[in-house]
Structure formats: structure tokens, C-alpha cells
């Protein structure tokens, strides 16, 4: 009797060659690839020639979103595409800084479209976008409303002088504007060619994180369809537009992150309530100061951090895409505002540990993303440590004395939602971990200053900004306090007009109540701060004109045509008001594109006359043109020349007309 095993037959291994596509199909595919490659370069050439290069960045964004296969809605895709592109731009700008074309729209867009074509061929994907849903409008409306609200003083201002009156509230605007224009002039990062940028950009910005600046410079070059510099008014307007856009992106990112973490708790009505609440709190809080004083880099850094927190708490479905997103966001934060990297690093490390099994299945992708991220993310930090005194700067700046009651109130409300049941859900436990990391970061800075025996300084306020953003992202936890109705009952009642109307009215009341608590109507509220003799919010002070500088703006605007740039000469405004001559000289040099070259004439000098004029002639050895705002400051310079007649060979005095 034969063994049963002898009855088993093994199919012979096929030795037939692999089936190749028919020549016609292969030829058609090659033709399509060639056509796509040609279009990737012809389209940018035509757009640039027609002055429509501003349409190319939205095209790249849509194609990037179309190649992704994560995100349930259209807004999800677009936000994730922005996250990828933010990191990609910061990384690619290193290449742009050294290739011969700089930020020219044609090679930049052509390279981007070619890369997207290659990605599509590699993955076998074609661009495809999901349909928008009503809830997508909530974050978009929040961003548009926030941007318009903070842009309103600029929009209603009368010409260059009117806009300068608000821009000069924060002198950081001058440095960031000069950095953007310096990057446009040299065609890349300032640290790639510091000598070429020295005339336009201040030395302090050469190794400053330039993620916002290089992004704004690149987009501005596309918008202008030109690499040439604009005039003073145009340059200021464009910079202010990008700075306000960065703040609007921050609000969009926070509202989107809050909605992503809340997840199924949100229907369209709740989505708009959450967006309204977060927007009111953002506008009422110190985040408004980002536009008032000019912190666009921090706006971008916090926006990317908000997206990263949402992805750590509720990851996308594809592990490979999640890895790439986290890597791009780390690079973006490192280049935009590196101070947030400690919290970002902790959150990413926690995600990697939590999903270590899934990550191990993609070893090559993990290794590639890890190497690229580890090399690029700390670049600004390393450069700052090697070439500047960034460590010493941590303890500089004025004291920070925040209103802790606002943070306590938000923490208590969100904590109530977490303890009411949120901690039973994985996504809210992860959010609690992110909140704990941000809180520990802020407390660590506070303890550091206390150990030094100092009041909390400037950068302690930045840790509180991060904590506030994390709290706003968790605002959806309030919904955990109210149990959701049964699905069947909800289905029966949701379509009835009285119920819909009641829910809308409740939503409006909640948003209005939050706006009142945040002090939006007339100042006050939980975010109010002292402004001279009164206490109000940053937004109320901004809208009311309490902070504007009309006199300084008028002097600067009148000085522009009277004191054109002359090679080898520096213009210094002399005023009889303390600090005003410094501020007017600073912005005059920035708008004329000579901030870097003129820096010795206004930085680290006395702020009042006559000491300031005397210090200028000692510091600056080039010819000096003093521009006096009136007879009294003119007399200061005349006395200086009378006491030191040898200065007349290189010092001239003019009265501002």
C-alpha cells in the first residue's frame, strides 16, 4: 500500500518569462510620461511669461493633495499637503540657495511639478481629491475672519503713512521685512551668502530661523512674477500680507486640529461652534500680538506644531504617509521657530514608540525619513549655536507677567471634559500627554528663570503661547461633558426645522458668550492686560488705534523721497522725542533696502539726543546725512558740528520738509 503522500502532486514552477505590456501600451505610457514632463516645464514658462506665475503655487498644492491618499475631506487633504510642502520648501530652499537660478519661478515650479510627476509614477497614483463637506467651511471661515479682523487697521489706513503707523508698533516688523527682501535679493537663505545679504538684511537675521522668510520670499516672487525688488510701499504691503496670512494659517491649523481630535463628536453645527469659540479666544488672547508686534515666524511655527499635535493624537491611516508628514513638520518647525522643537521631539518620539510595530514594517522608509529629519531639523539650531549667542539671548528681553487666570480657566474646562470620560478614549489620552508636555515646557522655563534669580523673560512668554495653542486645540473636550443623543433619536429629530433652528441659536449664543469672555467687544475679559492707564486686550488696543504711531510714520514717509539712497552714505533721522529717531531711521533704512548696511547707525546706541547723534558719528565712519525733524533736533547736530568742525567733511544736516 502506497503512502498517501505519494498521491500528492506538486505543481511545477513556471519558467515562462514575465508578461510584458504590449508595445502599443508601453509606447502610450512613455508618450504620456513625456507629455507630463513637458507640461511640468512648459506651464511654468508660459505662466511666467504671461505674468501669471502666482497661479503655480496653488497648482502645486492641489496636485500634492491629489496624490495623497489620507484625509477624509478636501480640507484634510489640503492641510496635510500644506504640512508636507512647508517642510519641503524649507529643505528645497537649501538647494535654491546654491543653484544658479535662486528663487526664479520657472526652475522652482518646474522642479516641483517634475517631482510630483515622479511621485505619481512611483506610486501609480493619479491626482484625485475628495469632495468638500459642510464642516470644511468652519476652519476656513475662522481663518478668513481672523485674517480680515487683524488686517482691518491696515485696510482702512490711508496709504503708506497710514500703514506705517501700525507697522511701526513692532520694530520686529522691520527686521522680518528686511530678511524677506534679503532672501529675495540673494535667491536663498541669508546664511548661504551673508556677504551678498549684508546690505539689505541685519546681521542678527543671518542665522535666525528663516522658514517663514524663505516661504514668503518664494511665494512673493511667484506673486510678482519677477525676482526684482518692489518699491517701498509695495514691499511693505506684500510683507504685511504674508505676515497676516501666517496668522490666518495658525488659526486654520488650530481649528482644524481641534476638529480632528474631537472627531465624531462634531457634526456641522458643532464644527462651527468649535471654530467660533477657538477664533474668539485666539483673537482675544495674546496671539493677536503676533500681528501687532510682528512675529510671523512664530505664527508659522505654531501652525505646524498644531498640525503635528493633531497627527500624533489621531494619526492618518497609512504609516508611510504619517512618517513623511511628521518628518516634514519637524523640519518646518525647526526652520520656522526652533524653540518649539523640544515639545515636538517628545511628541514624535512618543508616537514612534507607540506605533513601533507598524513602523518596523517600513524599515527603508523609516531610515530615510529619520536621516533626513535628523540632519535638516537641527540645522538652524546648530548654526545659531555656532555663529550667534542664541543661548545667552534666552535670558534677555523684558519681564513677562501673564494673566494666569486665563490659562487656569481653559485648563479647568478642558480638564473637566477629560475627566468626564475623555481619558477613556485613546485620542484624548494622547492629547492629555501633549498638554502635559507643553505645560512641563512652560514650567521648566519658569523654574530656570527663578533659579537665575530673574523675573520670567521674553522667551518664557513663547512657551505660554505654545501652551495656549495646545489648550485651544483641546477646546473640543467641552463636548465630552454632554453625552451624545441616541443615534435613533437623533436621526428622528435632526431634520426637523425647530430642532435645527434651536441648535443654531444655541451655537450663536455660545460663540457670543465666548467672545464676551475673551473681551472682543470692548476689551476686558480673561485676557485683558494693562496698557498705560487702562486695561484691555491686544485686539481691542489694535483696533482702537491705541498703539499706532502716526507721528513716526509721517516722518518716515516724508523722509523716503527727500533722502534717496546714496552709495557710501547713511541717513540718520534726528528727533526731539526719545526713541523716535531710532525707530524712524530703522524703518527708513528697511524700506530703502539698506537695513543691514545702516545697522551701525541705529543699533546698540543711546535712544535720546544729544547722546545719540554723538554716538552715531563715533560709530559710523562713512558720510552721514542727518535729517532733523524740527529746529530743536537740528540745533543738536549744529552744536555737535560747532564743537567738532572736523566732522563737516563727512556730516551734512538737512531739515525734514
C-alpha positions as CSV (number, residue, x, y, z in Angstrom):
1,X,0.0,0.0,0.0
2,X,1.4,3.3,-1.0
3,X,1.6,6.2,1.4
4,X,-1.0,8.8,1.0
5,X,1.8,11.3,0.5
6,X,2.6,9.7,-2.8
7,X,-0.8,10.8,-4.1
8,X,0.0,14.5,-3.6
9,X,1.2,16.3,-6.7
10,X,3.3,19.4,-6.7
11,X,2.7,21.9,-9.5
12,X,5.8,22.5,-11.4
13,X,7.3,26.0,-11.0
14,X,6.5,28.1,-14.0
15,X,9.5,29.0,-16.1
16,X,7.6,31.3,-18.5
17,X,9.0,34.8,-18.9
18,X,7.1,37.6,-17.3
19,X,4.3,39.0,-19.3
20,X,5.4,42.4,-20.8
21,X,2.9,45.0,-21.7
22,X,2.1,45.2,-25.4
23,X,4.3,47.6,-27.3
24,X,1.3,49.9,-28.0
25,X,0.5,50.2,-24.3
26,X,4.2,50.7,-23.3
27,X,4.5,53.3,-26.1
28,X,1.4,55.1,-24.9
29,X,2.7,55.1,-21.4
30,X,6.0,56.6,-22.5
31,X,4.2,59.2,-24.5
32,X,2.1,60.2,-21.5
33,X,5.2,60.5,-19.3
34,X,7.0,62.6,-21.9
35,X,3.9,64.8,-22.2
36,X,3.7,65.2,-18.5
37,X,7.3,66.1,-18.2
38,X,7.0,68.6,-21.0
39,X,3.9,70.2,-19.3
40,X,5.8,70.4,-16.0
41,X,8.2,72.9,-17.6
42,X,6.0,74.5,-20.4
43,X,3.3,75.5,-17.9
44,X,5.7,77.5,-15.7
45,X,7.4,79.1,-18.7
46,X,4.0,80.3,-20.1
47,X,2.7,81.4,-16.7
48,X,5.9,83.4,-16.0
49,X,5.8,84.9,-19.5
50,X,2.2,86.0,-19.0
51,X,2.7,87.4,-15.5
52,X,0.6,84.6,-14.0
53,X,3.3,82.8,-12.0
54,X,1.1,83.4,-8.9
55,X,-1.1,80.5,-10.1
56,X,1.7,78.0,-9.9
57,X,1.8,77.5,-6.1
58,X,-1.9,76.7,-5.8
59,X,-1.4,74.2,-8.7
60,X,1.4,72.5,-6.8
61,X,-0.7,72.4,-3.7
62,X,-3.7,70.8,-5.4
63,X,-1.5,68.2,-7.2
64,X,0.2,67.4,-3.9
65,X,-3.1,67.0,-2.2
66,X,-4.4,64.9,-5.1
67,X,-1.5,62.4,-4.8
68,X,-2.2,61.9,-1.1
69,X,-4.5,59.0,-0.1
70,X,-5.2,60.1,3.5
71,X,-7.7,62.5,4.9
72,X,-11.4,62.1,4.8
73,X,-12.3,65.5,3.4
74,X,-11.0,68.1,1.0
75,X,-9.8,70.3,3.8
76,X,-7.9,67.4,5.4
77,X,-6.1,66.8,2.2
78,X,-5.2,70.5,1.7
79,X,-4.0,70.9,5.3
80,X,-1.8,67.7,5.1
81,X,-0.5,68.9,1.7
82,X,0.5,72.3,3.2
83,X,2.3,70.4,6.1
84,X,4.3,68.4,3.5
85,X,5.1,71.4,1.4
86,X,6.1,73.5,4.3
87,X,8.9,71.1,5.3
88,X,9.7,70.5,1.6
89,X,10.1,74.2,0.9
90,X,12.4,74.7,3.9
91,X,14.6,71.7,2.7
92,X,14.5,72.6,-1.0
93,X,15.4,76.2,-0.3
94,X,18.9,74.9,0.7
95,X,19.2,73.7,-3.0
96,X,17.7,77.0,-4.3
97,X,20.4,78.9,-2.3
98,X,23.2,77.3,-4.2
99,X,21.9,76.5,-7.7
100,X,22.3,79.3,-10.3
101,X,18.6,80.3,-10.6
102,X,17.8,81.3,-7.0
103,X,14.1,81.6,-6.4
104,X,13.1,82.1,-10.0
105,X,9.6,80.8,-10.5
106,X,10.3,78.7,-13.6
107,X,13.0,76.4,-12.3
108,X,11.4,76.2,-8.9
109,X,7.9,75.3,-10.2
110,X,9.3,73.1,-13.0
111,X,11.3,71.1,-10.4
112,X,8.3,70.8,-8.1
113,X,6.0,69.6,-10.9
114,X,8.6,67.2,-12.1
115,X,9.0,65.8,-8.6
116,X,5.2,65.3,-8.3
117,X,5.2,63.6,-11.7
118,X,7.9,61.2,-10.5
119,X,6.0,60.6,-7.3
120,X,2.8,59.8,-9.3
121,X,4.8,57.3,-11.5
122,X,6.5,55.7,-8.5
123,X,3.3,55.2,-6.6
124,X,1.0,54.6,-9.5
125,X,-1.4,57.3,-8.3
126,X,-3.2,59.9,-10.3
127,X,-4.3,63.2,-8.7
128,X,-7.7,62.7,-7.0
129,X,-9.4,64.9,-4.5
130,X,-12.3,64.1,-2.1
131,X,-15.4,66.2,-2.1
132,X,-15.7,69.0,0.4
133,X,-18.1,68.7,3.3
134,X,-20.0,71.4,5.1
135,X,-17.7,71.1,8.2
136,X,-14.8,72.1,5.9
137,X,-16.1,75.6,5.9
138,X,-15.7,76.1,9.6
139,X,-11.8,76.3,9.8
140,X,-11.7,78.2,6.5
141,X,-14.2,80.8,7.8
142,X,-12.3,81.1,11.0
143,X,-9.0,81.7,9.2
144,X,-10.6,84.3,6.8
145,X,-12.4,86.1,9.6
146,X,-9.2,86.2,11.8
147,X,-7.1,87.5,8.9
148,X,-9.6,90.2,7.9
149,X,-10.1,91.2,11.6
150,X,-6.4,91.8,12.1
151,X,-5.8,93.3,8.6
152,X,-8.6,95.8,9.2
153,X,-6.4,98.6,10.5
154,X,-4.1,98.2,7.5
155,X,-7.1,98.0,5.1
156,X,-8.7,101.2,6.4
157,X,-5.3,103.1,6.6
158,X,-4.6,106.0,4.3
159,X,-1.7,105.0,2.1
160,X,1.9,104.2,3.1
161,X,1.8,106.6,6.0
162,X,-1.3,105.1,7.5
163,X,0.0,101.5,7.2
164,X,3.4,102.5,8.7
165,X,1.6,103.9,11.7
166,X,0.6,100.4,12.6
167,X,3.6,98.5,11.2
168,X,5.9,100.6,13.4
169,X,4.2,99.5,16.6
170,X,6.5,96.5,16.5
171,X,10.1,97.1,15.4
172,X,10.5,93.4,14.7
173,X,8.5,94.1,11.5
174,X,11.5,95.9,10.1
175,X,13.8,93.0,10.7
176,X,11.5,90.4,9.3
177,X,10.7,92.6,6.3
178,X,14.5,93.1,5.7
179,X,15.1,89.3,6.0
180,X,12.4,88.5,3.4
181,X,13.8,91.1,1.0
182,X,17.3,89.9,1.6
183,X,16.3,86.3,0.7
184,X,14.7,87.5,-2.5
185,X,17.8,89.5,-3.4
186,X,20.3,86.7,-2.8
187,X,17.9,84.0,-4.1
188,X,18.1,81.8,-0.9
189,X,18.8,81.6,2.7
190,X,20.8,84.5,4.1
191,X,23.4,82.2,5.7
192,X,24.2,80.8,2.3
193,X,25.6,84.2,1.1
194,X,25.8,86.6,4.1
195,X,28.1,89.0,2.2
196,X,25.5,89.5,-0.5
197,X,22.7,89.9,2.0
198,X,24.7,92.2,4.3
199,X,23.4,95.4,2.7
200,X,19.7,94.6,3.0
201,X,19.3,92.2,6.0
202,X,20.5,92.8,9.5
203,X,23.3,90.6,10.8
204,X,21.2,89.2,13.6
205,X,18.8,87.6,11.0
206,X,21.6,85.8,9.0
207,X,21.4,82.7,11.3
208,X,17.9,83.3,12.6
209,X,15.4,80.5,11.7
210,X,14.1,81.6,8.2
211,X,11.3,79.2,7.4
212,X,8.7,81.9,7.2
213,X,11.0,84.3,5.4
214,X,12.1,81.9,2.7
215,X,8.5,80.8,2.2
216,X,7.2,84.3,2.0
217,X,10.1,85.4,-0.3
218,X,9.4,82.4,-2.6
219,X,5.6,83.0,-2.8
220,X,6.2,86.7,-3.3
221,X,8.4,86.0,-6.2
222,X,5.7,83.9,-7.7
223,X,3.0,86.5,-7.0
224,X,5.1,89.3,-8.6
225,X,6.2,87.0,-11.5
226,X,9.5,88.7,-11.0
227,X,12.7,88.4,-8.9
228,X,13.1,92.2,-8.9
229,X,12.6,94.2,-5.7
230,X,9.5,96.3,-5.4
231,X,9.1,99.9,-4.2
232,X,8.8,100.8,-0.5
233,X,5.0,100.8,-0.4
234,X,4.7,97.6,-2.4
235,X,7.4,95.9,-0.3
236,X,5.7,96.8,2.9
237,X,2.2,95.8,1.7
238,X,3.4,92.4,0.5
239,X,5.2,91.7,3.7
240,X,2.2,92.6,5.8
241,X,0.1,90.4,3.6
242,X,2.3,87.4,4.3
243,X,2.6,88.1,8.0
244,X,-1.2,88.3,8.3
245,X,-1.6,85.1,6.2
246,X,0.7,83.3,8.6
247,X,-1.6,84.3,11.5
248,X,-4.6,83.2,9.5
249,X,-2.9,79.8,8.8
250,X,-2.3,79.5,12.5
251,X,-6.0,79.9,13.3
252,X,-6.9,77.5,10.4
253,X,-4.4,74.9,11.8
254,X,-5.7,75.2,15.4
255,X,-9.4,75.0,14.4
256,X,-8.6,72.0,12.1
257,X,-6.6,70.3,14.8
258,X,-9.3,70.8,17.4
259,X,-11.9,69.3,15.0
260,X,-9.6,66.4,14.1
261,X,-9.1,65.5,17.8
262,X,-12.8,65.9,18.5
263,X,-13.6,63.6,15.6
264,X,-17.1,62.1,15.7
265,X,-18.2,64.5,18.4
266,X,-18.6,67.0,15.7
267,X,-21.5,67.5,13.2
268,X,-21.6,70.6,11.1
269,X,-23.3,72.8,13.8
270,X,-20.8,71.7,16.4
271,X,-18.0,72.2,14.0
272,X,-19.0,75.8,13.5
273,X,-19.4,76.3,17.3
274,X,-15.9,75.0,17.9
275,X,-14.5,77.2,15.2
276,X,-16.2,80.2,16.6
277,X,-15.1,79.5,20.1
278,X,-11.5,79.0,19.1
279,X,-11.5,82.0,16.9
280,X,-12.9,84.3,19.6
281,X,-10.3,83.0,22.1
282,X,-7.4,83.4,19.6
283,X,-8.4,87.0,18.7
284,X,-8.9,87.9,22.3
285,X,-5.7,86.4,23.6
286,X,-2.1,87.4,23.3
287,X,-1.8,85.5,20.0
288,X,-3.1,88.7,18.4
289,X,0.3,90.2,19.3
290,X,1.9,88.2,16.6
291,X,0.4,90.6,14.1
292,X,0.7,93.7,16.3
293,X,4.3,93.4,17.1
294,X,5.4,91.3,14.1
295,X,6.1,87.6,15.0
296,X,5.3,85.9,11.7
297,X,7.9,83.1,12.2
298,X,6.2,82.2,15.5
299,X,2.8,82.1,13.7
300,X,4.1,79.6,11.2
301,X,5.9,77.5,13.8
302,X,2.9,77.3,16.0
303,X,0.7,76.4,13.0
304,X,2.9,73.5,12.0
305,X,3.1,72.4,15.7
306,X,-0.7,72.4,15.9
307,X,-1.0,70.1,12.8
308,X,1.7,67.8,14.3
309,X,-0.2,67.6,17.6
310,X,-3.4,66.6,15.7
311,X,-1.5,63.9,13.8
312,X,0.2,62.5,16.9
313,X,-3.2,62.3,18.7
314,X,-5.1,61.0,15.7
315,X,-2.7,59.6,13.1
316,X,-3.5,59.1,9.4
317,X,-4.3,55.6,8.2
318,X,-1.1,55.0,6.2
319,X,2.0,54.5,8.3
320,X,4.3,55.6,5.5
321,X,2.4,58.9,4.9
322,X,2.3,59.5,8.6
323,X,6.1,59.2,8.8
324,X,6.6,61.6,5.9
325,X,4.2,64.1,7.5
326,X,5.8,64.0,10.9
327,X,9.3,64.4,9.3
328,X,8.2,67.3,7.1
329,X,6.6,69.0,10.1
330,X,9.7,68.6,12.3
331,X,11.8,70.2,9.5
332,X,9.2,73.0,9.1
333,X,9.2,73.8,12.9
334,X,13.0,73.6,13.1
335,X,13.3,76.2,10.3
336,X,10.3,78.4,11.3
337,X,10.6,78.6,15.1
338,X,13.0,76.2,16.6
339,X,12.1,76.9,20.2
340,X,9.2,74.5,20.0
341,X,11.4,71.6,19.0
342,X,11.7,70.1,22.5
343,X,7.9,69.5,22.7
344,X,7.7,68.5,19.1
345,X,10.5,65.9,19.6
346,X,8.9,64.4,22.7
347,X,5.6,64.0,20.9
348,X,7.1,62.4,17.8
349,X,9.2,60.1,19.9
350,X,6.1,59.0,21.8
351,X,4.3,58.3,18.6
352,X,7.2,56.2,17.3
353,X,7.3,54.1,20.5
354,X,3.5,53.7,20.4
355,X,3.5,52.5,16.8
356,X,6.9,50.8,16.7
357,X,5.4,47.5,15.3
358,X,3.9,49.3,12.3
359,X,6.9,51.4,11.8
360,X,9.2,48.4,11.7
361,X,7.4,47.1,8.7
362,X,8.7,50.1,6.7
363,X,12.5,49.9,7.6
364,X,13.8,51.7,4.5
365,X,11.3,54.5,4.6
366,X,11.8,54.9,8.3
367,X,15.6,55.1,7.9
368,X,15.3,57.6,5.0
369,X,12.9,59.9,6.9
370,X,14.8,59.6,10.1
371,X,18.1,60.5,8.5
372,X,16.7,63.5,6.5
373,X,14.8,64.8,9.5
374,X,17.7,64.3,11.9
375,X,20.0,66.2,9.6
376,X,17.7,69.1,8.5
377,X,15.7,69.8,11.6
378,X,18.5,71.0,13.9
379,X,20.4,73.0,11.2
380,X,19.1,76.4,12.3
381,X,19.8,75.4,15.9
382,X,23.3,74.3,15.2
383,X,24.1,77.4,13.1
384,X,22.7,79.6,15.8
385,X,24.8,78.0,18.5
386,X,28.0,78.1,16.4
387,X,27.7,81.6,14.9
388,X,25.5,83.6,17.3
389,X,24.8,84.0,21.0
390,X,21.3,82.3,21.0
391,X,21.9,80.6,24.4
392,X,22.6,84.0,26.0
393,X,19.5,85.5,24.3
394,X,17.2,83.2,26.2
395,X,17.7,85.3,29.4
396,X,17.3,88.7,27.5
397,X,14.3,90.8,26.9
398,X,11.8,92.4,29.2
399,X,9.9,90.7,32.0
400,X,6.8,88.6,31.3
401,X,3.9,88.8,33.7
402,X,1.0,87.0,32.1
403,X,-2.6,86.7,33.3
404,X,-2.6,83.2,34.6
405,X,-6.3,83.2,35.3
406,X,-7.0,82.7,31.6
407,X,-4.8,79.6,31.4
408,X,-6.3,78.3,34.6
409,X,-9.8,78.7,33.3
410,X,-9.1,77.0,30.0
411,X,-7.2,74.2,31.7
412,X,-10.0,73.6,34.2
413,X,-12.7,73.5,31.5
414,X,-10.7,71.1,29.3
415,X,-9.7,69.0,32.3
416,X,-13.4,68.7,33.2
417,X,-14.1,67.2,29.8
418,X,-11.1,64.8,30.0
419,X,-12.1,63.6,33.5
420,X,-15.8,63.3,32.4
421,X,-14.9,60.5,30.1
422,X,-12.3,61.7,27.6
423,X,-9.4,59.8,29.2
424,X,-11.2,56.6,28.4
425,X,-10.6,57.4,24.7
426,X,-7.1,56.9,23.2
427,X,-7.2,60.1,21.2
428,X,-7.9,62.2,24.3
429,X,-5.3,60.4,26.3
430,X,-2.7,61.3,23.7
431,X,-4.0,64.9,23.8
432,X,-3.6,64.9,27.6
433,X,0.1,63.8,27.0
434,X,0.6,66.7,24.6
435,X,-0.9,69.1,27.1
436,X,1.3,67.8,29.8
437,X,4.4,68.2,27.6
438,X,3.5,71.8,26.8
439,X,2.8,72.5,30.5
440,X,6.1,71.0,31.6
441,X,8.0,73.0,29.0
442,X,6.5,76.3,30.3
443,X,7.1,75.3,33.9
444,X,10.7,74.3,33.1
445,X,11.4,77.8,31.7
446,X,9.8,79.4,34.7
447,X,11.9,77.4,37.1
448,X,15.0,78.2,35.0
449,X,14.5,81.9,35.5
450,X,13.7,81.6,39.1
451,X,16.9,79.6,39.7
452,X,18.8,82.5,38.0
453,X,17.0,84.9,40.3
454,X,15.3,86.7,37.4
455,X,11.8,87.6,36.5
456,X,10.5,85.4,33.7
457,X,11.8,86.9,30.4
458,X,10.7,87.2,26.8
459,X,11.1,83.6,25.8
460,X,9.0,82.4,28.7
461,X,6.1,84.1,27.0
462,X,6.8,82.0,23.9
463,X,6.3,78.8,26.0
464,X,3.0,80.2,27.2
465,X,2.0,80.8,23.6
466,X,2.6,77.2,22.8
467,X,0.6,76.2,25.9
468,X,-2.3,78.4,24.9
469,X,-2.4,76.9,21.4
470,X,-2.5,73.4,22.9
471,X,-5.3,74.4,25.1
472,X,-7.3,75.9,22.2
473,X,-6.8,72.6,20.3
474,X,-8.4,70.8,23.2
475,X,-11.4,73.0,23.3
476,X,-13.5,70.2,21.8
477,X,-13.2,68.3,25.1
478,X,-16.1,70.5,26.4
479,X,-18.3,68.4,24.2
480,X,-17.5,65.4,26.3
481,X,-19.4,67.0,29.2
482,X,-22.7,66.4,27.3
483,X,-23.5,62.9,26.2
484,X,-24.5,62.5,22.6
485,X,-28.1,61.6,22.0
486,X,-29.0,58.1,20.9
487,X,-28.5,57.6,17.2
488,X,-32.1,56.6,16.5
489,X,-33.5,59.6,18.4
490,X,-31.0,61.9,16.8
491,X,-32.0,60.6,13.4
492,X,-35.7,61.2,14.0
493,X,-35.2,64.7,15.3
494,X,-32.3,66.1,13.2
495,X,-34.3,67.0,10.2
496,X,-37.0,69.0,12.0
497,X,-36.8,72.7,11.5
498,X,-37.5,73.7,15.1
499,X,-34.6,71.5,16.3
500,X,-32.2,72.8,13.7
501,X,-33.2,76.4,14.5
502,X,-32.8,75.8,18.2
503,X,-29.3,74.3,17.7
504,X,-28.2,77.2,15.5
505,X,-29.4,79.7,18.2
506,X,-27.6,77.8,20.9
507,X,-24.5,77.8,18.7
508,X,-24.7,81.6,18.2
509,X,-25.2,82.1,21.9
510,X,-22.1,80.0,22.8
511,X,-19.9,81.9,20.4
512,X,-21.2,85.2,21.6
513,X,-20.6,84.2,25.2
514,X,-17.0,83.2,24.3
515,X,-16.4,86.5,22.5
516,X,-17.6,88.3,25.6
517,X,-15.4,86.3,27.9
518,X,-12.4,86.9,25.6
519,X,-13.1,90.6,25.7
520,X,-13.6,91.1,22.0
521,X,-16.5,93.7,22.0
522,X,-14.9,96.3,24.3
523,X,-11.8,94.9,25.8
524,X,-11.6,93.4,29.3
525,X,-12.3,89.7,29.7
526,X,-9.9,87.0,30.9
527,X,-7.1,88.1,28.6
528,X,-7.1,91.8,29.5
529,X,-3.7,93.4,30.1
530,X,-2.6,96.8,31.3
531,X,-2.0,99.4,28.5
532,X,-1.0,102.5,30.3
533,X,-3.8,103.8,32.5
534,X,-6.4,101.3,31.1
535,X,-6.7,97.5,31.0
536,X,-7.8,95.9,27.7
537,X,-6.9,93.2,25.2
538,X,-4.3,93.3,22.4
539,X,-7.0,93.1,19.8
540,X,-9.1,96.0,21.3
541,X,-5.9,98.1,21.5
542,X,-5.0,97.2,17.9
543,X,-8.5,98.1,16.5
544,X,-8.9,101.3,18.5
545,X,-5.6,102.8,17.4
546,X,-4.3,103.0,20.9
547,X,-0.9,101.7,19.8
548,X,-0.4,103.3,16.4
549,X,2.5,105.7,15.8
550,X,1.2,108.4,13.3
551,X,4.0,110.9,14.0
552,X,6.8,108.5,13.4
553,X,5.1,107.1,10.3
554,X,4.6,110.6,8.9
555,X,8.3,111.4,9.4
556,X,9.4,108.1,7.8
557,X,7.1,108.5,4.8
558,X,8.3,112.1,4.2
559,X,11.9,111.1,4.5
560,X,11.7,108.5,1.8
561,X,11.6,110.9,-1.2
562,X,13.8,113.5,0.5
563,X,16.6,111.2,1.4
564,X,17.2,108.8,-1.5
565,X,19.9,106.1,-1.2
566,X,23.4,107.2,-2.0
567,X,26.2,104.8,-2.2
568,X,28.6,105.0,0.8
569,X,26.3,107.3,2.8
570,X,23.9,106.6,5.7
571,X,20.9,108.6,6.6
572,X,20.0,109.2,10.3
573,X,16.8,110.8,11.4
574,X,17.2,113.1,14.4
575,X,14.1,113.7,16.7
576,X,13.5,115.6,19.9
577,X,11.4,112.6,21.2
578,X,13.2,109.8,22.8
579,X,13.5,106.6,20.7
580,X,11.6,108.1,17.8
581,X,14.8,109.0,15.8
582,X,15.9,105.4,16.2
583,X,12.6,104.0,15.1
584,X,12.3,106.3,12.1
585,X,15.9,105.6,11.0
586,X,15.3,101.9,11.3
587,X,12.2,101.8,9.1
588,X,13.6,104.3,6.6
589,X,16.6,102.0,6.1
590,X,14.4,98.9,5.8
591,X,12.1,100.5,3.2
592,X,15.1,101.7,1.2
593,X,16.7,98.2,1.3
594,X,19.7,99.3,3.4
595,X,18.8,97.9,6.8
596,X,22.0,95.8,7.0
597,X,24.4,98.4,5.8
598,X,22.8,101.1,8.0
599,X,22.7,99.0,11.2
600,X,25.7,100.6,12.9
601,X,23.9,103.9,12.8
602,X,20.9,102.8,14.9
603,X,21.6,99.5,16.8
604,X,23.1,99.5,20.4
605,X,23.3,103.3,20.6
606,X,21.6,105.8,23.0
607,X,18.0,106.4,22.3
608,X,17.8,110.2,23.1
609,X,19.6,113.3,21.9
610,X,22.2,114.7,22.1
611,X,24.0,111.4,23.2
612,X,22.6,109.6,20.2
613,X,24.0,111.9,17.5
614,X,27.4,112.0,19.2
615,X,27.4,108.2,19.3
616,X,26.5,107.9,15.7
617,X,29.4,109.9,14.4
618,X,31.8,107.9,16.6
619,X,30.4,104.5,15.4
620,X,29.8,105.3,11.7
621,X,32.8,106.3,9.7
622,X,31.0,106.7,6.4
623,X,29.5,110.0,5.3
624,X,26.4,110.8,7.4
625,X,23.3,112.7,6.4
626,X,21.4,113.9,9.4
627,X,17.7,114.5,8.7
628,X,16.2,116.7,11.5
629,X,12.5,116.6,12.2
630,X,12.5,120.2,13.6
631,X,14.6,123.1,14.8
632,X,15.5,121.6,18.2
633,X,17.0,118.4,16.8
634,X,18.7,120.4,14.1
635,X,20.3,122.5,16.8
636,X,21.7,119.3,18.4
637,X,23.6,118.5,15.2
638,X,24.7,122.1,14.7
639,X,26.2,122.2,18.2
640,X,27.9,118.9,17.6
641,X,29.5,120.3,14.3
642,X,30.5,123.5,16.1
643,X,32.2,121.5,18.8
644,X,33.9,119.2,16.3
645,X,34.4,121.1,13.0
646,X,36.4,118.3,11.5
647,X,33.1,116.4,11.1
648,X,31.9,118.8,8.5
649,X,33.8,117.0,5.8
650,X,31.6,113.9,6.1
651,X,28.5,115.1,8.0
652,X,25.6,117.1,6.4
653,X,22.4,118.3,8.0
654,X,19.0,118.8,6.4
655,X,15.7,119.9,7.8
656,X,12.8,117.5,7.0
657,X,10.4,119.1,4.6
